[in-house]
Amino acid sequence: MDEKDIRHLLHQGIFSELDLHFARLMARLSNEKAPELFFAAALVSRATGEGHICMDLSVLGGKTLSIDGPANGAFVCPELKTWHKLLGSQSIVGSPGDYRPLILDDRSRLYLYRYWEYEKRLADDLTRRAAGEIDKIYMPLLKDGLSRLFAAAKKGETDWQKVAASVSLTIRFCVISGGPGTGKSTLIAKILALNLEQAGDLKIRIALAAPTGKAAARLQEAIQNGRETLPVEDHVKEAMAIGASTIHRLLGTVAGSPYFRHNAENPLPVDLVVIDEASMVDLALLSKLVQAVPADARLILLGDRDQLASVEAGAVLGDICNTGHANGFSGEFCRKFEEITGDRMDTISESGSEQEIRDCVVQLEKSYRFGKESGIGALSRAVNRGHGDIAMSLFKNGGHDDIKWKALPPPDALERALRETVIGCYKPYLKAEDPLELFHLFERFRILCALRKGPFGVSALNSLVEQALKKEKLIDPDRPWYRGRPVLITRNDYNLELFNGDIGIILPDPASNHELRAFFMSSNRALRKFLPARLPEHETVYAMTVHKSQGSEFDRVLLLLPDRDTPVLTRELIYTGITRARQGVEVWGRDAVFLKGVGRRTLRASGLRDVLWG
């Protein structure tokens, strides 16, 4: 393959400069001019850039390449058997366990070595934890605690919150998945209380963390609010006054490197680790986190397996939960649960897996926020199941006041169409004087977009909102800093303790002669202020991407879909956008684009699911 062919691949948009640079490097290291190797190296680079853990040769073997996937084109991938055999003979390609730049397993999955190692270490660790039952449990106290904190189950029903609590106390690894309003935050407060009761007079070291500062603050606030009403001793409530941090801060970032202070050689000094919003955590970060958690400590992951996967590589929570399958519990676990609680459980396993992890994953189904009459609840379920026609009929039948569909206006009419909504929803916070009230009012509404760029992307929408508010004389956006400007931090700054996802508002500071400062609310609802010029990377945030909205909730949401189909628009993105709303969601889009998005699932190649579930 000569340079002309390589440039042609680049110009077609099939590969990036990075992909081709990596492929050239692999070709040089191999000392062979094999186009099959060059293609494979470029493809695995492209795959990791698109969020995959590996590149599955069986998907592309014999197929032609195009920007959008297999299609008519000039470049044809080798047939699978030929490709697999040729790669296996290359010096730079190893089998699992070898130390080579590329790893090819027996299922024709090709990895960059570091991603294979991340996956291998994570799978091995979770498998060990799943098999590690906890012996030092005072059963009479656990029975009492479960009956005290959870109501008796109705005949024929299973209280999955109680099941999750039982798992978290008896097994070293527990995953609790559930949509918004299924009570995950309330449940974790009860789990912490049960653990503290079991510890008795011994001090139990607990770490709470989440991928973003916003999510960490919400986790901490939920636990502090939940502990007040728990029927437990005062000393247990006092011990639950625990701060939460970002995962990066918990592990201790080493400046200028991808490593952390806490790792397998220097584990965290903890007995229990709780990670919220686990769907946002990528493979590399979760692998490093799990390595840093002591082998005898409990690890609990909370999240929604149906939400968007992380921006970086992997759909790790979905793989761990075996999303798409009804995973039943073992007969042994059901027997123990009935012995502890008196409640009967049925075991149904669509996956047929006999792996220990099946007793570690609990899916919460009951929504305490969205009842039977909730349009948001019905809409989110339809989208989650891929029933676009049902979702569209829910919008257009007009039977629910909390969901609304509107045809997407053309770009030149978008500001006019937005004006009434924008002014009605943002005027109250811009008119407020008390900073705490101002933050509360701002968090009631948000515009969410699928894209960053283009006429219906975040950048354009923030400009349109500023124009509408300026015409109403609510803001003065002609200056870079103005009263009321909301900003979203996009890069962690550990010196300032400002983290990716934190939201601040620019306000006059009475203590500094009313000069403008950037105010941020901490997890204990105290205000922190900074000179605007000191802020790390940030952006205006009247509108934000659905990805950035994860870990947040708003009373009302306006979800703007693009005017044409795009691979980014998936079922998971639409579901995540809809479920950010507590009281009402309005979706602007085009019918065909919406239906195409609901019908498209996020599929990320990895071997983690196969290892964990068999």
C-alpha positions, 0 to 999 in steps of 0.5 A, a space after each residue: 500500500 503506497 502513500 497515494 492509497 493512504 491519502 485516499 483513505 484519509 480523504 474519504 473520511 474512513 480513517 483519521 490522521 491518528 489512525 493512519 499514523 498508528 497503522 504506519 507505525 505497526 507496519 514499520 515495527 512488523 518489517 512487512 508490507 502487508 496491507 491486511 496488517 495496515 488495515 487491521 491496525 488502522 481499524 482498531 485505532 478507529 474502533 477505540 476512537 469510536 468507543 469500542 474496546 476492540 475491533 471485531 474482525 468477524 464483523 468486517 471480514 470480506 466487507 467494503 469500507 465506507 464512512 458509515 460502515 460496510 457499504 459500497 467502496 473501493 477498499 475491501 477487507 480480507 476474508 475472516 479466515 485469511 485475515 485472522 491467519 495472517 495477523 496471527 503470524 505477525 510478530 507485533 500481534 500476540 495472543 491473550 497473555 502475550 506482551 505485544 502491541 496488538 492482541 488477537 483472541 480466539 474470537 477474532 477480536 483485535 485489541 490494542 494491548 492496553 485495552 486488552 489489559 484493562 479488560 482482562 484485569 477488570 474481568 478477573 477482579 470482578 469475577 473474584 469479587 463476585 465469588 467472594 461471600 462475606 462470612 462475618 455477618 451477624 445474621 440476627 442483626 441483618 434480619 432485623 435491619 432488613 425488616 426495619 428498613 424495608 416493608 414486607 413484600 406483598 405475596 407474589 412480588 419481590 422487593 428488589 431494593 431489599 434484594 439489592 441490600 441483601 446482595 450488598 451485605 453478603 457479597 463483595 461486589 454488587 451492581 444496582 441498576 435502575 432508571 430515574 425514580 427507582 430509589 437508588 439514592 434512598 436505597 444506598 442510604 439504607 445499605 450504608 446504615 446496614 453496613 454501619 450497624 454490622 460494624 458495631 463499635 468498629 470504624 468502617 471506612 466508606 468512600 463515595 464517588 461519582 464520575 463528575 463533581 455534580 453527580 458526586 454532590 447529588 449522591 452526597 446530598 441524597 444520602 444526607 437527606 435520606 439518613 434523617 428519616 431512617 429508623 436507626 440509632 443516632 450514632 449510625 446517622 452521624 457516621 453517615 455524614 460522609 463526603 463524596 468526591 469524583 473518582 479521579 480525586 478519590 484515586 489521586 491524580 498524578 499530574 501529567 500522567 494517566 496514573 493515580 496514586 492509589 493502585 494495586 500496589 497502593 490500595 485505597 484505605 477503605 472497607 466499602 466503596 460506592 460509585 454512582 452514575 456508573 454508566 458514565 465510567 469508561 473501561 480504563 477508569 473503572 479498571 484502575 478504580 477496581 485495582 485500587 479497591 482492596 480485595 477484602 473491601 465491598 464494591 457497589 456500583 449504582 447506575 442505569 444500564 440503559 443510559 448512554 455509555 461513557 464518552 471514552 471507550 466501553 459500555 462497561 455497566 451494560 456489559 457487567 449487567 448483561 443488558 438485553 437479557 433477563 438474568 436470574 439469581 441462583 437457587 442458592 442465593 434465593 434460598 439464603 434470601 428467603 431464610 434471611 427475609 422470609 420473602 420468596 424469590 423466583 429464579 428465571 435466567 434467560 441468559 442461562 449463565 451459571 457464573 457467580 456474577 448473576 447473584 451480584 446484579 440487581 435491576 430495580 423496576 418500580 419507579 417511585 417518580 413516574 407512576 402508571 399515569 406518567 407520560 414520561 414513564 411510558 415514553 421512556 419505557 417505549 423508547 428503551 424497548 425500541 418501540 418508536 411507533 408507540 413512543 410517537 403515538 404517546 406524543 401525538 395522542 395528547 393523553 399526557 400533559 407531561 410530554 409534548 412533541 413539536 415539529 422541528 422548525 428550520 434554523 432561521 426560525 429557531 430563535 423565534 420558536 425558542 423565545 417564549 420558552 427561553 424567556 419563560 424558563 430563564 427569566 425567573 433565575 435572571 431576576 432573582 437576587 439571592 444566589 441560593 435561590 438563583 441556583 435553584 431556579 436555574 436548575 429547573 430547566 435545561 435545553 438538551 441537544 444531541 450534537 455539539 455542532 450544526 444549527 441544532 447543536 449546543 454551540 448554536 443553541 447557546 448563541 440563540 438563547 443569548 440573543 433572545 435574552 438580550 432582546 428581552 434586556 435580561 442579559 448583556 452578552 456583548 461582554 465575555 462575562 456578564 451577570 447571570 451567565 451560566 458556565 459548565 466546567 469541561 476540564 478538572 482543576 484539582 487545585 481549584 477543586 472544580 471538576 468536569 460537569 460543575 456548573 457555576 453562575 457569574 454574579 456580582 460579589 457584594 464582598 468585592 465591591 460588586 465585581 463579577 465572580 463565578 459562583 459555584 455551589 458545593 455539595 453542602 450547599 455552600 457557595 464558592 466564588 472565583 475570579 472568572 479569569 481563573 476558571 479552567 476550560 468551560 463553556 456557556 450552558 443554557 443548552 448542553 449535550 445529552 452526554 453532559 447532562 448525565 448525573 443531572 435532573 431538571 423539572 423541565 427539559 427541552 430536547 432538540 433532535 437534529 434535522 437529519 439522521 446521524 449515528 450519534 442519535 441512538 435509543 440510549 441518547 433519546 432515553 437519557 435525554 427524556 429521563 433527565 426531566 422530573 415533571 415535563 419534557 418537550 421534544 422537537 424533531 422530525 418523525 423519521 429522524 426520531 424513529 430512526 434514532 429509537 431503532 438504533 442501539 449503541 453497540 460497542 465491541 468488547 469481550 467483557 460480557 463474554 468473560 463475565 457471563 460465559 
